[in-house]
Amino acid sequence: MGPWRWLAALSSLGAGEPLLEHLYLKFDSQPVDLQPKFSPTIAKYQAMLDWKMSRFAVRAGAQGDAVINNIFLCPKEGNCLKEQQQVALLAFTEAVPVEEGQIVLFAFDVMEAGVAK
């Protein structure tokens, strides 16, 4: 059994009105547990992928007129200062490969009327 893989998923939700309708992670068709459990008012989550999970996909949906934008993947120790890759909105639901022991940061903004919330 190999090492675990760690993942942090962040959105820039502020203290105002919740803008995410749903957020979940999955490995193929298997769900990956978020810590804490999803709530529209929580902005930061972590997940630990099982040793056999070599990739993950994020599914998120904004409420009402809000949109998801500014999607970033930071695959080097979860540190965007070491390496940052902007992800095209169309590729948002694509599977992201991860290696054993890798820490990944996946971040995005929820925007309403052109302003990150």
C-alpha positions as CSV (number, residue, x, y, z in Angstrom):
1,M,0.0,0.0,0.0
2,G,1.5,3.3,-1.1
3,P,1.3,6.7,0.6
4,W,-1.8,8.8,0.8
5,R,-2.4,11.8,-1.5
6,W,-3.6,15.1,0.0
7,L,-5.8,17.6,-1.6
8,A,-7.0,21.0,-0.5
9,A,-9.8,22.7,-2.3
10,L,-10.5,26.4,-1.8
11,S,-13.0,28.9,-3.0
12,S,-13.0,32.6,-2.2
13,L,-16.4,32.6,-0.6
14,G,-16.7,35.6,1.7
15,A,-18.8,36.1,4.8
16,G,-21.7,37.3,2.7
17,E,-24.5,35.3,1.0
18,P,-23.5,31.7,0.1
19,L,-22.8,31.4,-3.6
20,L,-22.0,27.7,-4.0
21,E,-24.9,25.3,-4.6
22,H,-22.7,22.2,-4.5
23,L,-19.1,21.1,-4.3
24,Y,-17.8,17.6,-4.4
25,L,-14.7,15.6,-5.4
26,K,-14.6,12.2,-7.0
27,F,-12.2,9.5,-8.2
28,D,-13.8,8.1,-11.3
29,S,-17.4,7.4,-10.1
30,Q,-16.3,7.1,-6.4
31,P,-16.9,10.1,-4.1
32,V,-14.1,11.5,-2.1
33,D,-15.0,12.8,1.4
34,L,-14.5,16.5,2.0
35,Q,-13.4,17.7,5.5
36,P,-15.5,19.5,6.7
37,K,-18.6,18.2,5.0
38,F,-19.8,20.7,2.3
39,S,-21.8,23.7,3.4
40,P,-22.5,26.7,1.2
41,T,-21.0,29.0,3.9
42,I,-17.6,27.2,4.2
43,A,-14.8,28.3,1.9
44,K,-11.9,25.8,2.6
45,Y,-11.9,22.1,2.4
46,Q,-9.4,19.3,2.6
47,A,-9.6,15.7,1.3
48,M,-7.3,12.8,1.5
49,L,-7.3,10.5,-1.5
50,D,-6.9,6.7,-0.9
51,W,-3.6,5.2,-2.0
52,K,-5.2,3.7,-5.1
53,M,-6.7,7.0,-6.3
54,S,-4.4,8.4,-9.0
55,R,-6.6,11.3,-10.0
56,F,-9.5,13.4,-8.8
57,A,-12.2,15.6,-10.4
58,V,-13.9,18.6,-8.8
59,R,-17.6,19.3,-9.3
60,A,-18.9,22.7,-8.2
61,G,-21.9,24.7,-9.1
62,A,-22.7,28.3,-8.3
63,Q,-26.1,29.6,-7.2
64,G,-28.2,31.9,-9.2
65,D,-26.2,34.3,-11.4
66,A,-22.9,33.6,-9.7
67,V,-20.2,32.0,-11.8
68,I,-17.0,30.0,-11.1
69,N,-13.9,31.7,-12.4
70,N,-10.1,32.1,-11.8
71,I,-9.5,28.3,-11.4
72,F,-6.0,27.4,-10.3
73,L,-4.2,24.2,-9.7
74,C,-1.0,24.3,-7.6
75,P,0.6,20.8,-7.7
76,K,3.9,21.5,-6.0
77,E,3.4,20.8,-2.3
78,G,0.1,22.7,-2.5
79,N,2.0,25.9,-2.7
80,C,1.0,28.3,-5.5
81,L,4.3,30.2,-5.1
82,K,6.2,27.1,-6.3
83,E,4.0,26.3,-9.3
84,Q,0.7,27.6,-10.4
85,Q,-1.3,26.6,-13.4
86,Q,-4.4,28.4,-14.5
87,V,-7.1,25.9,-15.6
88,A,-9.5,26.8,-18.4
89,L,-13.1,26.8,-17.3
90,L,-14.0,24.2,-19.9
91,A,-11.4,21.9,-18.3
92,F,-12.7,22.4,-14.7
93,T,-14.3,19.0,-14.6
94,E,-11.4,17.2,-16.1
95,A,-9.6,14.6,-13.9
96,V,-6.4,15.9,-12.3
97,P,-3.6,13.3,-12.0
98,V,-1.8,13.0,-8.7
99,E,1.3,11.0,-7.6
100,E,1.9,9.2,-4.4
101,G,2.6,11.6,-1.5
102,Q,1.7,14.7,-3.7
103,I,0.0,17.6,-2.1
104,V,-2.2,19.6,-4.5
105,L,-4.1,22.9,-4.0
106,F,-7.1,23.5,-6.2
107,A,-8.5,27.0,-5.9
108,F,-11.3,29.0,-7.6
109,D,-13.3,32.1,-7.1
110,V,-17.1,32.4,-7.0
111,M,-18.0,35.6,-8.7
112,E,-21.2,37.6,-8.7
113,A,-21.6,40.7,-10.9
114,G,-17.9,40.4,-11.8
115,V,-16.7,40.6,-8.2
116,A,-15.1,37.6,-6.4
117,K,-17.1,36.9,-3.3
